[in-house]
Amino acid sequence: MGVGVMVELSLADRPAIVTGASRGIGREIAARFAEAGGDVVVCSRTYEDVKAVATELTDTHDGRVVPVECDVTDRAAVQDLVDTTIEEFGDIRVLVNNAGGADESANLLHRCDEDTFESMLDLNLKSQFLLSKEVLPAMVAAGGGSIIHMGSVNGLFGIGLSGYSEAKSGLLALSRNIAAHYGQHGIRSNVISAATIETANRRAEMENTEERTGETSARERWLDQYPLGRFGTPREVADTTLFLASDLSSFVTGENLVLDGGLTTSLPTSFINEVYDADDQPTTN
């Protein structure tokens, strides 16, 4: 790419798969892709849910959105998903490994049984392995592509959620290996490690915590960990994902893009303010 050449943030002629797209972050990513002119296959375990998303997005955006029911932990279902995408759009240029989830009861290791640990690895790491492996031949044949894995700050330092955190940490190695081994074939692979993103489900979890503990300041204490003073939004994750899927990031691969509002950069804001008076606003002399 020559210096000074403008690159459009567009997914036209770049068919994509977005997993876990029936709600929340996955749905927002699919909407952002369709808005950018991309054709998208959206999948989830429940066909009715993802069909409703596909119908809505197709009616309101330029890109065509096709619903597919898929259990991403099942190899045969993953193969069918990839085959359907190729049948619908001819090839695959983008894969967003968004499907995943945590078991809140397994917040500490001694509370996590073997079955829960294995299910967390299946959903948050094995499924990404299965999907990435399955799309590689089609991506290489198409001349290259971008694989984006939805990680978490839980995979970067000790927060909690056994099984989930270990899987998200393993996702970093999976992505780097894909980048290292298949870059010569035009494949890019990156991870987005997000912190708290305020989806409807996440907001309900925080409200339930307050009701259970009787601590009405639970949200404020959580926000104190974020220098920007707020949580992220699904749209911000979708915009970051679109960047990694598009040619704007054509020289970015093997990276972990931390999307956390500053969470992993420092100690709680209240502590920083107490020690350094960091809340003292700078002024012009």
C-alpha positions as CSV (number, residue, x, y, z in Angstrom):
1,M,0.0,0.0,0.0
2,G,1.6,3.3,-1.1
3,V,2.0,6.3,1.2
4,G,-0.9,8.8,0.9
5,V,-3.4,6.2,-0.4
6,M,-6.8,6.6,1.3
7,V,-8.3,3.4,2.6
8,E,-12.1,3.2,3.2
9,L,-13.5,1.6,6.2
10,S,-15.6,-0.8,4.2
11,L,-16.4,-4.5,4.2
12,A,-17.7,-4.6,0.7
13,D,-16.6,-7.9,-0.9
14,R,-15.4,-9.2,2.4
15,P,-17.9,-11.8,3.6
16,A,-17.8,-12.4,7.3
17,I,-18.9,-14.8,10.0
18,V,-19.9,-13.4,13.5
19,T,-20.6,-15.9,16.2
20,G,-22.7,-15.3,19.2
21,A,-24.6,-12.7,17.3
22,S,-28.1,-12.9,18.7
23,R,-27.6,-10.1,21.2
24,G,-25.2,-7.8,22.9
25,I,-21.7,-7.3,21.5
26,G,-22.1,-9.9,18.7
27,R,-25.3,-8.3,17.4
28,E,-23.7,-4.9,17.4
29,I,-20.7,-6.2,15.5
30,A,-22.9,-7.7,12.9
31,A,-24.9,-4.5,12.6
32,R,-21.6,-2.5,12.2
33,F,-20.4,-4.9,9.5
34,A,-23.7,-4.7,7.6
35,E,-23.6,-0.9,7.9
36,A,-20.1,-0.9,6.3
37,G,-21.6,-2.8,3.3
38,G,-20.5,-6.3,4.4
39,D,-22.3,-9.5,3.8
40,V,-22.5,-11.4,7.2
41,V,-23.5,-14.8,8.4
42,V,-24.7,-14.5,12.0
43,C,-25.0,-17.5,14.2
44,S,-26.1,-18.6,17.7
45,R,-27.4,-21.7,19.3
46,T,-31.0,-20.6,18.8
47,Y,-32.1,-20.1,15.2
48,E,-35.2,-18.0,16.1
49,D,-33.1,-15.4,17.9
50,V,-30.5,-15.0,15.2
51,K,-33.1,-15.0,12.5
52,A,-34.8,-12.0,14.0
53,V,-31.4,-10.2,14.1
54,A,-30.7,-11.1,10.4
55,T,-34.2,-9.9,9.3
56,E,-33.8,-6.6,11.1
57,L,-30.3,-5.9,9.9
58,T,-31.0,-6.8,6.3
59,D,-34.0,-4.4,6.2
60,T,-32.0,-1.5,7.6
61,H,-28.4,-1.9,6.2
62,D,-26.7,-2.3,2.9
63,G,-25.1,-5.7,3.6
64,R,-26.9,-9.0,3.4
65,V,-27.2,-10.9,6.7
66,V,-27.9,-14.6,6.8
67,P,-28.8,-16.5,10.0
68,V,-27.4,-19.9,10.8
69,E,-28.0,-22.0,13.9
70,C,-24.6,-23.3,15.2
71,D,-23.2,-24.7,18.4
72,V,-19.6,-23.5,18.1
73,T,-18.3,-26.2,20.3
74,D,-19.5,-28.9,17.9
75,R,-17.1,-29.6,15.0
76,A,-19.8,-30.8,12.6
77,A,-21.9,-27.7,13.3
78,V,-18.9,-25.5,12.6
79,Q,-18.2,-27.2,9.3
80,D,-21.8,-26.7,8.3
81,L,-21.5,-23.0,9.3
82,V,-18.5,-22.5,7.1
83,D,-20.0,-24.4,4.2
84,T,-23.2,-22.3,4.4
85,T,-21.2,-19.1,4.3
86,I,-19.3,-20.2,1.2
87,E,-22.5,-21.3,-0.5
88,E,-24.2,-17.9,0.3
89,F,-21.3,-15.5,-0.4
90,G,-18.7,-17.5,-2.4
91,D,-15.9,-17.1,0.1
92,I,-14.9,-16.0,3.6
93,R,-12.7,-13.0,4.4
94,V,-13.5,-12.2,8.0
95,L,-14.2,-14.4,11.1
96,V,-15.2,-12.9,14.4
97,N,-14.9,-15.4,17.2
98,N,-17.3,-13.6,19.6
99,A,-19.3,-16.5,21.1
100,G,-18.3,-17.2,24.7
101,G,-19.3,-16.8,28.3
102,A,-18.5,-17.2,31.9
103,D,-19.9,-19.1,34.8
104,E,-20.2,-16.6,37.7
105,S,-20.4,-19.4,40.3
106,A,-16.9,-20.5,39.4
107,N,-15.4,-17.2,40.5
108,L,-12.6,-18.9,42.4
109,L,-10.6,-22.0,41.7
110,H,-11.9,-24.0,44.7
111,R,-15.5,-23.3,43.6
112,C,-14.9,-24.5,40.1
113,D,-15.5,-28.2,39.4
114,E,-14.0,-30.2,36.6
115,D,-17.0,-30.2,34.4
116,T,-17.4,-26.4,34.6
117,F,-13.7,-25.9,33.9
118,E,-13.9,-28.1,30.8
119,S,-17.1,-26.4,29.5
120,M,-15.5,-23.0,29.9
121,L,-12.5,-24.1,27.9
122,D,-14.8,-25.6,25.2
123,L,-16.8,-22.4,24.8
124,N,-14.1,-19.9,25.1
125,L,-11.0,-21.5,23.5
126,K,-11.8,-24.8,21.8
127,S,-14.6,-23.2,19.7
128,Q,-12.2,-20.5,18.5
129,F,-9.7,-23.2,17.5
130,L,-12.4,-25.1,15.6
131,L,-13.7,-22.1,13.7
132,S,-10.3,-20.7,12.9
133,K,-9.1,-24.1,11.6
134,E,-12.2,-24.5,9.5
135,V,-12.1,-21.1,7.8
136,L,-8.4,-21.1,7.0
137,P,-8.6,-23.0,3.7
138,A,-11.3,-20.7,2.3
139,M,-9.6,-17.6,3.5
140,V,-6.3,-18.6,1.9
141,A,-8.1,-19.5,-1.3
142,A,-9.7,-16.0,-1.3
143,G,-6.3,-14.3,-1.0
144,G,-6.3,-13.7,2.7
145,G,-8.5,-12.6,5.6
146,S,-8.8,-11.3,9.1
147,I,-9.6,-13.4,12.2
148,I,-10.7,-11.5,15.3
149,H,-11.0,-13.2,18.6
150,M,-13.0,-11.7,21.4
151,G,-10.8,-12.0,24.5
152,S,-11.0,-10.3,27.9
153,V,-8.9,-8.5,30.5
154,N,-9.5,-11.5,32.6
155,G,-6.9,-13.3,30.4
156,L,-4.3,-10.6,31.2
157,F,-4.2,-10.5,35.0
158,G,-5.8,-12.1,38.0
159,I,-9.4,-11.0,38.4
160,G,-11.4,-14.2,38.9
161,L,-13.7,-16.5,36.9
162,S,-11.9,-19.8,36.7
163,G,-11.9,-21.6,33.4
164,Y,-13.1,-18.5,31.6
165,S,-9.9,-16.5,32.5
166,E,-7.6,-19.4,31.6
167,A,-9.3,-19.8,28.3
168,K,-9.1,-16.1,27.4
169,S,-5.4,-16.2,28.3
170,G,-4.9,-19.3,26.0
171,L,-6.7,-17.4,23.2
172,L,-3.7,-15.0,23.0
173,A,-1.3,-17.9,22.1
174,L,-3.8,-19.3,19.6
175,S,-4.1,-16.0,17.8
176,R,-0.3,-15.3,17.8
177,N,0.3,-18.8,16.3
178,I,-2.2,-18.2,13.6
179,A,-0.6,-14.8,12.8
180,A,2.9,-16.3,12.7
181,H,2.1,-19.4,10.7
182,Y,-0.4,-18.1,8.1
183,G,0.7,-14.5,7.6
184,Q,2.6,-15.7,4.5
185,H,-0.8,-16.7,3.1
186,G,-2.4,-13.3,3.8
187,I,-4.1,-14.2,7.1
188,R,-4.2,-11.7,9.9
189,S,-5.2,-12.7,13.5
190,N,-5.8,-10.4,16.5
191,V,-7.4,-10.4,19.9
192,I,-9.6,-7.7,21.4
193,S,-9.3,-7.9,25.2
194,A,-12.3,-6.0,26.5
195,A,-13.1,-4.9,30.1
196,T,-16.6,-4.3,31.3
197,I,-18.9,-3.6,28.4
198,E,-22.3,-2.3,29.4
199,T,-24.7,-4.7,27.6
200,A,-28.2,-5.2,28.9
201,N,-27.1,-8.5,30.6
202,R,-24.1,-6.8,32.2
203,R,-26.2,-4.0,33.6
204,A,-28.6,-6.5,35.1
205,E,-25.7,-8.4,36.7
206,M,-24.5,-5.2,38.5
207,E,-28.0,-4.4,39.6
208,N,-28.4,-7.9,41.0
209,T,-25.2,-7.5,42.9
210,E,-26.5,-4.4,44.6
211,E,-29.8,-6.1,45.5
212,R,-28.0,-9.2,46.9
213,T,-25.5,-7.3,49.0
214,G,-27.5,-4.2,49.9
215,E,-24.6,-2.1,48.7
216,T,-26.1,0.6,46.5
217,S,-22.7,1.9,45.6
218,A,-21.5,-1.3,43.8
219,R,-21.6,0.4,40.4
220,E,-19.6,3.4,41.7
221,R,-17.0,1.2,43.3
222,W,-16.7,-0.7,40.0
223,L,-16.3,2.5,38.0
224,D,-13.6,3.6,40.4
225,Q,-11.3,1.1,38.7
226,Y,-11.7,2.9,35.3
227,P,-9.6,6.1,34.7
228,L,-12.2,7.2,32.0
229,G,-14.9,6.9,34.7
230,R,-17.3,4.8,32.6
231,F,-17.7,1.3,31.1
232,G,-17.4,0.6,27.4
233,T,-20.3,0.2,25.0
234,P,-21.1,-2.5,22.5
235,R,-20.7,0.0,19.7
236,E,-17.1,0.8,20.7
237,V,-16.3,-2.9,20.6
238,A,-18.0,-3.1,17.2
239,D,-16.0,-0.1,15.8
240,T,-12.7,-1.7,17.0
241,T,-13.7,-5.0,15.4
242,L,-14.5,-3.3,12.1
243,F,-11.1,-1.6,12.2
244,L,-9.4,-5.0,12.6
245,A,-11.6,-6.5,9.9
246,S,-10.9,-3.7,7.3
247,D,-7.9,-2.7,5.3
248,L,-7.3,0.2,7.8
249,S,-5.5,-2.4,9.9
250,S,-3.8,-4.2,7.0
251,F,-0.4,-4.2,8.8
252,V,-1.7,-5.2,12.2
253,T,-1.5,-8.9,13.1
254,G,-0.6,-11.0,16.1
255,E,-1.6,-8.2,18.4
256,N,-3.8,-8.0,21.5
257,L,-5.8,-4.7,21.4
258,V,-6.8,-3.9,25.0
259,L,-10.2,-2.1,25.1
260,D,-10.6,-1.3,28.8
261,G,-10.9,2.4,29.5
262,G,-7.6,2.3,31.3
263,L,-8.5,-0.5,33.7
264,T,-5.2,-2.3,33.4
265,T,-3.1,0.8,33.5
266,S,-3.4,1.8,37.1
267,L,-4.7,1.4,40.6
268,P,-8.3,2.7,41.5
269,T,-8.9,6.4,40.7
270,S,-9.8,7.2,44.3
271,F,-6.4,5.8,45.5
272,I,-4.5,7.8,42.9
273,N,-6.4,10.9,43.9
274,E,-5.7,10.4,47.5
275,V,-1.9,9.8,47.0
276,Y,-1.1,12.2,44.2
277,D,-4.1,14.7,44.2
278,A,-4.6,13.6,40.6
279,D,-8.1,15.1,40.6
280,D,-6.4,18.6,40.7
281,Q,-7.2,19.9,37.3
282,P,-4.3,21.4,35.2
283,T,-4.7,25.1,34.3
284,T,-3.0,27.4,31.9
285,N,-0.3,29.6,33.5
